[in-house]
């Protein structure tokens, strides 16, 4: 078959010589490697400098406390859980039985929170919070306000 002999007939070394694809071969590989390593070192140094794990612990505690406070006022929240800034609330129709809220309610929550300026992921009957590790107290407050907006929208859904 003619196509199967293509590489034999058209010496692959000549087809792929260094200047066949100038965008791939014009750069200096040692410089790319050195620059990439320097960028990685700079990124690690910045992470060590800003200590995002400390901020995540502090702001996560604030977020979780705020979600618990919302649960005290909204019966639709059946559970608040999380660690650091990774938190979730569970939507239920009955706190005792933990019967899940209808998916339409979750969608109403998500839309209202989004319209209030915060994107909150909803999966089934859970709202999942995973904001950036570098948020500050004003961002947490905005998340909690948008969450309350979403919860109020669920009542009418």
MDTraj code that builds the backbone (N, CA, C; nanometers):
import mdtraj as md
import numpy as np

residues = "UNK UNK UNK UNK UNK UNK UNK UNK UNK UNK UNK UNK UNK UNK UNK UNK UNK UNK UNK UNK UNK UNK UNK UNK UNK UNK UNK UNK UNK UNK UNK UNK UNK UNK UNK UNK UNK UNK UNK UNK UNK UNK UNK UNK UNK UNK UNK UNK UNK UNK UNK UNK UNK UNK UNK UNK UNK UNK UNK UNK UNK UNK UNK UNK UNK UNK UNK UNK UNK UNK UNK UNK UNK UNK UNK UNK UNK UNK UNK UNK UNK UNK UNK UNK UNK UNK UNK UNK UNK UNK UNK UNK UNK UNK UNK UNK UNK UNK UNK UNK UNK UNK UNK UNK UNK UNK UNK UNK UNK UNK UNK UNK UNK UNK UNK UNK UNK UNK UNK UNK UNK UNK UNK UNK UNK UNK UNK UNK UNK UNK UNK UNK UNK UNK UNK UNK UNK UNK UNK UNK UNK UNK UNK UNK UNK UNK UNK UNK UNK UNK UNK UNK UNK UNK UNK UNK UNK".split()
xyz = np.array([
    [0.0851, -0.1168, 0.0000],
    [0.0000, 0.0000, 0.0000],
    [0.0895, 0.1229, 0.0000],
    [0.0580, 0.2184, -0.0820],
    [0.1448, 0.3337, -0.0995],
    [0.1592, 0.4156, 0.0285],
    [0.0503, 0.4431, 0.1004],
    [0.0568, 0.5263, 0.2208],
    [0.1411, 0.4627, 0.3306],
    [0.1422, 0.3310, 0.3404],
    [0.2171, 0.2661, 0.4475],
    [0.3672, 0.2825, 0.4302],
    [0.4115, 0.3100, 0.3092],
    [0.5544, 0.3286, 0.2846],
    [0.5935, 0.4752, 0.2807],
    [0.5056, 0.5610, 0.3206],
    [0.5302, 0.7058, 0.3109],
    [0.6597, 0.7464, 0.3807],
    [0.6780, 0.7035, 0.5051],
    [0.7972, 0.7445, 0.5791],
    [0.9244, 0.6832, 0.5213],
    [0.9144, 0.5609, 0.4710],
    [1.0313, 0.4986, 0.4098],
    [1.0706, 0.5737, 0.2836],
    [0.9707, 0.6061, 0.2030],
    [0.9979, 0.6711, 0.0754],
    [1.0393, 0.8168, 0.0921],
    [0.9899, 0.8837, 0.1964],
    [1.0194, 1.0244, 0.2196],
    [1.0903, 1.0360, 0.3534],
    [1.2154, 1.0110, 0.3536],
    [1.2970, 1.0050, 0.4744],
    [1.2471, 1.1027, 0.5809],
    [1.2018, 1.0492, 0.6934],
    [1.1433, 1.1289, 0.8015],
    [1.2416, 1.2317, 0.8544],
    [1.3715, 1.2007, 0.8547],
    [1.4693, 1.2969, 0.9039],
    [1.4680, 1.4247, 0.8211],
    [1.4472, 1.4122, 0.6925],
    [1.4454, 1.5302, 0.6066],
    [1.3155, 1.6078, 0.6214],
    [1.2072, 1.5369, 0.6488],
    [1.0785, 1.6049, 0.6670],
    [1.0767, 1.6858, 0.7959],
    [1.1422, 1.6384, 0.8995],
    [1.1351, 1.7003, 1.0312],
    [1.2687, 1.7609, 1.0724],
    [1.3389, 1.8189, 0.9802],
    [1.4665, 1.8814, 1.0168],
    [1.4396, 2.0016, 1.1070],
    [1.5393, 2.0518, 1.1789],
    [1.5182, 2.1551, 1.2806],
    [1.4420, 2.2790, 1.2347],
    [1.4530, 2.3182, 1.1111],
    [1.3844, 2.4400, 1.0676],
    [1.2516, 2.4117, 0.9973],
    [1.2068, 2.2854, 0.9972],
    [1.0798, 2.2519, 0.9332],
    [0.9635, 2.3191, 1.0056],
    [0.9769, 2.3395, 1.1347],
    [0.8733, 2.4015, 1.2162],
    [0.9393, 2.5086, 1.3022],
    [0.9646, 2.6270, 1.2443],
    [1.0424, 2.7281, 1.3158],
    [0.9824, 2.7678, 1.4502],
    [0.8524, 2.7616, 1.4658],
    [0.7938, 2.8003, 1.5943],
    [0.8367, 2.7034, 1.7042],
    [0.8620, 2.5787, 1.6683],
    [0.9043, 2.4798, 1.7670],
    [1.0536, 2.4849, 1.7941],
    [1.1319, 2.5305, 1.6977],
    [1.2762, 2.5185, 1.7138],
    [1.3490, 2.6513, 1.7263],
    [1.2817, 2.7635, 1.7166],
    [1.3483, 2.8928, 1.7259],
    [1.3876, 2.9255, 1.8698],
    [1.3109, 2.8773, 1.9653],
    [1.3406, 2.9073, 2.1051],
    [1.4640, 2.8303, 2.1496],
    [1.5266, 2.8805, 2.2533],
    [1.6457, 2.8174, 2.3073],
    [1.6024, 2.7255, 2.4215],
    [1.6030, 2.5932, 2.4021],
    [1.5555, 2.5027, 2.5068],
    [1.6221, 2.5221, 2.6424],
    [1.7547, 2.5409, 2.6503],
    [1.8124, 2.5635, 2.7838],
    [1.7555, 2.6879, 2.8516],
    [1.7295, 2.7925, 2.7745],
    [1.6732, 2.9137, 2.8333],
    [1.5307, 2.8885, 2.8818],
    [1.4546, 2.8088, 2.8070],
    [1.3185, 2.7773, 2.8476],
    [1.3205, 2.6990, 2.9784],
    [1.4087, 2.6007, 2.9873],
    [1.4173, 2.5192, 3.1083],
    [1.4586, 2.6056, 3.2276],
    [1.5610, 2.6887, 3.2096],
    [1.6078, 2.7748, 3.3175],
    [1.4995, 2.8740, 3.3584],
    [1.4342, 2.9356, 3.2595],
    [1.3267, 3.0305, 3.2896],
    [1.2102, 2.9636, 3.3589],
    [1.1767, 2.8430, 3.3155],
    [1.0672, 2.7696, 3.3786],
    [1.0984, 2.7363, 3.5224],
    [1.2224, 2.6963, 3.5487],
    [1.2627, 2.6659, 3.6853],
    [1.2603, 2.7914, 3.7711],
    [1.3057, 2.9024, 3.7146],
    [1.3054, 3.0283, 3.7891],
    [1.1620, 3.0697, 3.8229],
    [1.0714, 3.0504, 3.7286],
    [0.9312, 3.0839, 3.7542],
    [0.8730, 2.9946, 3.8630],
    [0.9070, 2.8667, 3.8602],
    [0.8580, 2.7739, 3.9626],
    [0.9120, 2.8121, 4.1004],
    [1.0391, 2.8471, 4.1074],
    [1.0990, 2.8876, 4.2347],
    [1.0315, 3.0146, 4.2850],
    [1.0077, 3.1111, 4.1950],
    [0.9411, 3.2357, 4.2341],
    [0.7995, 3.2080, 4.2858],
    [0.7291, 3.1154, 4.2205],
    [0.5929, 3.0814, 4.2642],
    [0.5950, 3.0199, 4.4037],
    [0.6880, 2.9290, 4.4284],
    [0.6976, 2.8660, 4.5608],
    [0.7338, 2.9704, 4.6661],
    [0.8256, 3.0599, 4.6331],
    [0.8636, 3.1657, 4.7281],
    [0.7442, 3.2543, 4.7623],
    [0.6620, 3.2855, 4.6626],
    [0.5439, 3.3692, 4.6866],
    [0.4415, 3.2963, 4.7731],
    [0.4232, 3.1681, 4.7490],
    [0.3311, 3.0885, 4.8308],
    [0.3782, 3.0877, 4.9761],
    [0.5078, 3.0707, 4.9967],
    [0.5625, 3.0711, 5.1328],
    [0.5455, 3.2090, 5.1963],
    [0.5615, 3.3137, 5.1177],
    [0.5504, 3.4496, 5.1702],
    [0.4079, 3.4814, 5.2156],
    [0.3086, 3.4478, 5.1324],
    [0.1708, 3.4878, 5.1657],
    [0.0986, 3.3877, 5.2553],
    [0.1520, 3.2666, 5.2706],
    [0.0962, 3.1636, 5.3595],
    [-0.0557, 3.1471, 5.3416],
    [-0.0989, 3.1055, 5.2223],
    [-0.2429, 3.0942, 5.1987],
    [-0.3135, 2.9954, 5.2911],
    [-0.2429, 2.8995, 5.3442],
    [-0.3037, 2.8021, 5.4354],
    [-0.3505, 2.8698, 5.5637],
    [-0.2781, 2.9714, 5.6086],
    [-0.3201, 3.0436, 5.7285],
    [-0.4468, 3.1246, 5.7013],
    [-0.4500, 3.1903, 5.5867],
    [-0.5690, 3.2671, 5.5497],
    [-0.6882, 3.1740, 5.5302],
    [-0.6661, 3.0597, 5.4671],
    [-0.7750, 2.9640, 5.4444],
    [-0.8341, 2.9168, 5.5764],
    [-0.7494, 2.8940, 5.6760],
    [-0.7987, 2.8506, 5.8071],
    [-0.8815, 2.9613, 5.8721],
    [-0.8313, 3.0837, 5.8705],
    [-0.9017, 3.1953, 5.9349],
    [-1.0318, 3.2299, 5.8618],
    [-1.0255, 3.2438, 5.7303],
    [-1.1452, 3.2806, 5.6544],
    [-1.2425, 3.1635, 5.6463],
    [-1.1897, 3.0404, 5.6485],
    [-1.2767, 2.9224, 5.6503],
    [-1.3582, 2.9158, 5.7783],
    [-1.2955, 2.9504, 5.8908],
    [-1.3687, 2.9520, 6.0187],
    [-1.4790, 3.0569, 6.0149],
    [-1.4484, 3.1720, 5.9549],
    [-1.5485, 3.2793, 5.9420],
    [-1.6629, 3.2347, 5.8495],
    [-1.6295, 3.1715, 5.7382],
    [-1.7317, 3.1238, 5.6447],
    [-1.8200, 3.0184, 5.7108],
    [-1.7584, 2.9224, 5.7766],
    [-1.8359, 2.8144, 5.8391],
    [-1.9249, 2.8682, 5.9514],
    [-1.8735, 2.9617, 6.0308],
    [-1.9555, 3.0222, 6.1372],
    [-2.0738, 3.0966, 6.0764],
    [-2.0505, 3.1672, 5.9666],
    [-2.1594, 3.2377, 5.8989],
    [-2.2628, 3.1431, 5.8419],
    [-2.2178, 3.0297, 5.7877],
    [-2.3120, 2.9304, 5.7346],
    [-2.3943, 2.8680, 5.8471],
    [-2.3309, 2.8436, 5.9624],
    [-2.4056, 2.7918, 6.0782],
    [-2.5094, 2.8941, 6.1248],
    [-2.4730, 3.0222, 6.1229],
    [-2.5688, 3.1267, 6.1620],
    [-2.6868, 3.1295, 6.0649],
    [-2.6600, 3.1121, 5.9367],
    [-2.7693, 3.1061, 5.8388],
    [-2.8566, 2.9831, 5.8639],
    [-2.7950, 2.8724, 5.9001],
    [-2.8719, 2.7501, 5.9287],
    [-2.9656, 2.7705, 6.0471],
    [-2.9256, 2.8552, 6.1417],
    [-3.0126, 2.8831, 6.2568],
    [-3.1405, 2.9555, 6.2153],
    [-3.1371, 3.0239, 6.1004],
    [-3.2528, 3.1032, 6.0557],
    [-3.3251, 3.0446, 5.9344],
    [-3.2681, 2.9417, 5.8743],
    [-3.3280, 2.8839, 5.7528],
    [-3.3389, 2.7328, 5.7691],
    [-3.4618, 2.6868, 5.7860],
    [-3.4886, 2.5443, 5.8078],
    [-3.4481, 2.4572, 5.6894],
    [-3.4322, 2.5173, 5.5727],
    [-3.3970, 2.4384, 5.4541],
    [-3.2533, 2.3878, 5.4606],
    [-3.1704, 2.4464, 5.5476],
    [-3.0328, 2.3982, 5.5641],
    [-3.0354, 2.2843, 5.6651],
    [-3.0047, 2.1640, 5.6165],
    [-3.0053, 2.0467, 5.7019],
    [-2.8704, 2.0167, 5.7635],
    [-2.7634, 2.0664, 5.7015],
    [-2.6298, 2.0393, 5.7534],
    [-2.5320, 2.1422, 5.6974],
    [-2.4345, 2.1756, 5.7792],
    [-2.3218, 2.2595, 5.7382],
    [-2.1974, 2.1774, 5.7659],
    [-2.1108, 2.1642, 5.6674],
    [-1.9889, 2.0863, 5.6881],
    [-1.8743, 2.1463, 5.6068],
    [-1.7539, 2.1104, 5.6444],
    [-1.6393, 2.1563, 5.5689],
    [-1.5138, 2.1677, 5.6516],
    [-1.4085, 2.2003, 5.5827],
    [-1.2772, 2.2180, 5.6435],
    [-1.2104, 2.3334, 5.5710],
    [-1.1620, 2.4303, 5.6477],
    [-1.1013, 2.5478, 5.5842],
    [-1.2048, 2.6173, 5.4976],
    [-1.1646, 2.6546, 5.3779],
    [-1.2571, 2.7229, 5.2869],
    [-1.3404, 2.6270, 5.2019],
    [-1.3224, 2.4975, 5.2184],
    [-1.4047, 2.3995, 5.1470],
    [-1.5226, 2.3653, 5.2360],
    [-1.6361, 2.4265, 5.2070],
    [-1.7568, 2.4071, 5.2886],
    [-1.8743, 2.3684, 5.2001],
    [-1.9777, 2.3180, 5.2645],
    [-2.1010, 2.2848, 5.1922],
    [-2.2187, 2.2978, 5.2872],
    [-2.3328, 2.3287, 5.2283],
    [-2.4582, 2.3224, 5.3026],
    [-2.5503, 2.2273, 5.2279],
    [-2.6281, 2.1545, 5.3051],
    [-2.7206, 2.0564, 5.2475],
    [-2.8619, 2.1114, 5.2570],
    [-2.9332, 2.1076, 5.1452],
    [-3.0714, 2.1545, 5.1407],
    [-3.1650, 2.0375, 5.1677],
    [-3.2552, 2.0561, 5.2655],
    [-3.3491, 1.9499, 5.3022],
    [-3.4901, 2.0072, 5.3148],
    [-3.5871, 1.9179, 5.3082],
    [-3.7249, 1.9597, 5.3335],
    [-3.7631, 1.9332, 5.4783],
    [-3.6868, 1.8447, 5.5446],
    [-3.7122, 1.8111, 5.6842],
    [-3.5776, 1.7813, 5.7505],
    [-3.5449, 1.8568, 5.8527],
    [-3.4148, 1.8387, 5.9190],
    [-3.4034, 1.7042, 5.9903],
    [-3.5129, 1.6535, 6.0407],
    [-3.5076, 1.5264, 6.1140],
    [-3.4816, 1.4088, 6.0211],
    [-3.5544, 1.4042, 5.9102],
    [-3.5389, 1.2917, 5.8176],
    [-3.4292, 1.3160, 5.7144],
    [-3.3851, 1.4411, 5.7040],
    [-3.2839, 1.4816, 5.6047],
    [-3.3316, 1.4566, 5.4614],
    [-3.4635, 1.4624, 5.4408],
    [-3.5176, 1.4450, 5.3063],
    [-3.4648, 1.5577, 5.2166],
    [-3.4049, 1.5230, 5.1046],
    [-3.3438, 1.6257, 5.0199],
    [-3.4466, 1.7202, 4.9578],
    [-3.4066, 1.8450, 4.9457],
    [-3.4910, 1.9442, 4.8787],
    [-3.4929, 1.9144, 4.7294],
    [-3.5971, 1.9601, 4.6637],
    [-3.6105, 1.9396, 4.5191],
    [-3.4990, 2.0135, 4.4448],
    [-3.4591, 1.9578, 4.3313],
    [-3.3513, 2.0198, 4.2537],
    [-3.3881, 2.1591, 4.2053],
    [-3.5174, 2.1855, 4.1844],
    [-3.5599, 2.3195, 4.1414],
    [-3.5248, 2.4242, 4.2470],
    [-3.5309, 2.3851, 4.3732],
    [-3.4956, 2.4773, 4.4810],
    [-3.3466, 2.5110, 4.4754],
    [-3.2640, 2.4101, 4.4501],
    [-3.1202, 2.4318, 4.4378],
    [-3.0863, 2.5231, 4.3225],
    [-3.1565, 2.5055, 4.2124],
    [-3.1349, 2.5928, 4.0966],
    [-3.1768, 2.7356, 4.1261],
    [-3.2853, 2.7521, 4.2000],
    [-3.3297, 2.8870, 4.2392],
    [-3.2250, 2.9521, 4.3287],
    [-3.1689, 2.8731, 4.4214],
    [-3.0614, 2.9217, 4.5086],
    [-2.9426, 2.9699, 4.4254],
    [-2.8986, 2.8846, 4.3347],
    [-2.7804, 2.9149, 4.2540],
    [-2.8006, 3.0402, 4.1698],
    [-2.9161, 3.0527, 4.1068],
    [-2.9434, 3.1686, 4.0222],
    [-2.9484, 3.2964, 4.1049],
    [-3.0156, 3.2937, 4.2181],
    [-3.0272, 3.4136, 4.3012],
    [-2.8909, 3.4563, 4.3559],
    [-2.8098, 3.3607, 4.3991],
    [-2.6753, 3.3932, 4.4489],
    [-2.5906, 3.4511, 4.3372],
    [-2.6017, 3.3933, 4.2184],
    [-2.5263, 3.4433, 4.1021],
    [-2.5706, 3.5850, 4.0668],
    [-2.7009, 3.6075, 4.0670],
    [-2.7526, 3.7420, 4.0388],
    [-2.7069, 3.8423, 4.1444],
    [-2.6763, 3.7927, 4.2637],
    [-2.6271, 3.8783, 4.3717],
    [-2.4744, 3.8930, 4.3660],
    [-2.4107, 3.8332, 4.2656],
    [-2.2683, 3.8552, 4.2428],
    [-2.1738, 3.7460, 4.2875],
    [-2.2270, 3.6315, 4.3302],
    [-2.1400, 3.5232, 4.3768],
    [-2.1792, 3.3929, 4.3061],
    [-2.0795, 3.3261, 4.2509],
    [-2.1037, 3.1981, 4.1856],
    [-2.0845, 3.0869, 4.2882],
    [-2.1927, 3.0170, 4.3195],
    [-2.1881, 2.9068, 4.4156],
    [-2.2315, 2.7806, 4.3418],
    [-2.1499, 2.6791, 4.3514],
    [-2.1778, 2.5543, 4.2815],
    [-2.2838, 2.4756, 4.3572],
    [-2.3813, 2.4261, 4.2860],
    [-2.4841, 2.3402, 4.3457],
    [-2.4737, 2.2032, 4.2805],
    [-2.4701, 2.1016, 4.3637],
    [-2.4655, 1.9644, 4.3156],
    [-2.5710, 1.8862, 4.3924],
    [-2.6741, 1.8450, 4.3218],
    [-2.7848, 1.7769, 4.3883],
    [-2.8501, 1.8714, 4.4870],
    [-2.8552, 1.8309, 4.6126],
    [-2.9157, 1.9177, 4.7142],
    [-2.8083, 1.9792, 4.8062],
    [-2.6904, 2.0047, 4.7482],
    [-2.5803, 2.0663, 4.8231],
    [-2.5298, 2.1905, 4.7524],
    [-2.5009, 2.2932, 4.8303],
    [-2.4297, 2.4105, 4.7791],
    [-2.2859, 2.3946, 4.8263],
    [-2.1928, 2.4041, 4.7332],
    [-2.0527, 2.3779, 4.7618],
    [-1.9739, 2.5078, 4.7497],
    [-1.9019, 2.5407, 4.8545],
    [-1.8243, 2.6632, 4.8606],
    [-1.6757, 2.6271, 4.8547],
    [-1.6050, 2.6818, 4.7584],
    [-1.4600, 2.6608, 4.7493],
    [-1.3962, 2.7861, 4.6900],
    [-1.3999, 2.8952, 4.7658],
    [-1.3440, 3.0203, 4.7150],
    [-1.1909, 3.0156, 4.7133],
    [-1.1280, 3.1124, 4.6481],
    [-0.9811, 3.1171, 4.6457],
    [-0.9233, 3.1257, 4.7869],
    [-0.8065, 3.0706, 4.8043],
    [-0.7425, 3.0682, 4.9355],
    [-0.7007, 3.2066, 4.9836],
    [-0.7023, 3.3049, 4.8964],
    [-0.6533, 3.4385, 4.9327],
    [-0.7663, 3.5394, 4.9553],
    [-0.8898, 3.4922, 4.9728],
    [-0.9998, 3.5859, 4.9960],
    [-0.9822, 3.6563, 5.1296],
    [-1.0523, 3.7685, 5.1443],
    [-1.0467, 3.8390, 5.2725],
    [-1.1865, 3.8404, 5.3354],
    [-1.1965, 3.9038, 5.4515],
    [-1.3225, 3.9035, 5.5267],
    [-1.4372, 3.9655, 5.4477],
    [-1.4089, 4.0664, 5.3662],
    [-1.5161, 4.1284, 5.2877],
    [-1.5714, 4.0310, 5.1833],
    [-1.4852, 3.9460, 5.1297],
    [-1.5316, 3.8453, 5.0336],
    [-1.6198, 3.7409, 5.1030],
    [-1.5788, 3.6996, 5.2223],
    [-1.6589, 3.6025, 5.2977],
    [-1.7961, 3.6619, 5.3265],
    [-1.7987, 3.7877, 5.3658],
    [-1.9267, 3.8547, 5.3939],
    [-2.0144, 3.8578, 5.2684],
    [-1.9540, 3.8848, 5.1532],
    [-2.0293, 3.8875, 5.0269],
    [-2.0855, 3.7484, 4.9951],
    [-2.0058, 3.6454, 5.0184],
    [-2.0524, 3.5076, 4.9958],
    [-2.1718, 3.4770, 5.0857],
    [-2.1621, 3.5170, 5.2119],
    [-2.2713, 3.4898, 5.3066],
    [-2.3973, 3.5673, 5.2702],
    [-2.3830, 3.6909, 5.2261],
    [-2.5002, 3.7696, 5.1841],
    [-2.5661, 3.7079, 5.0613],
    [-2.4850, 3.6657, 4.9650],
    [-2.5401, 3.6016, 4.8451],
    [-2.6045, 3.4679, 4.8796],
    [-2.5474, 3.3982, 4.9765],
    [-2.6065, 3.2719, 5.0220],
    [-2.7436, 3.2975, 5.0817],
    [-2.7548, 3.4018, 5.1621],
    [-2.8852, 3.4340, 5.2198],
    [-2.9847, 3.4739, 5.1106],
    [-2.9394, 3.5469, 5.0111],
    [-3.0257, 3.5807, 4.8984],
    [-3.0765, 3.4533, 4.8301],
    [-2.9846, 3.3586, 4.8103],
    [-3.0222, 3.2307, 4.7481],
    [-3.1200, 3.1527, 4.8325],
    [-3.0978, 3.1523, 4.9634],
    [-3.1887, 3.0792, 5.0533],
    [-3.3299, 3.1385, 5.0499],
    [-3.3388, 3.2694, 5.0466],
    [-3.4711, 3.3339, 5.0389],
    [-3.5399, 3.2999, 4.9072],
    [-3.4622, 3.2878, 4.7998],
    [-3.5207, 3.2528, 4.6702],
    [-3.5729, 3.1096, 4.6706],
    [-3.5108, 3.0226, 4.7503],
    [-3.5551, 2.8821, 4.7561],
    [-3.6938, 2.8701, 4.8153],
    [-3.7264, 2.9567, 4.9083],
    [-3.8572, 2.9507, 4.9742],
    [-3.9680, 2.9726, 4.8730],
    [-3.9438, 3.0617, 4.7773],
    [-4.0479, 3.0913, 4.6787],
    [-4.0442, 2.9971, 4.5582],
    [-3.9433, 2.9091, 4.5526],
    [-3.9311, 2.8178, 4.4353],
    [-4.0223, 2.6984, 4.4487],
])
top = md.Topology()
chain = top.add_chain()
for i, resn in enumerate(residues, 1):
    res = top.add_residue(resn, chain, resSeq=i)
    for name in ("N", "CA", "C"):
        top.add_atom(name, md.element.get_by_symbol(name[0]), res)
traj = md.Trajectory(xyz[None], top)
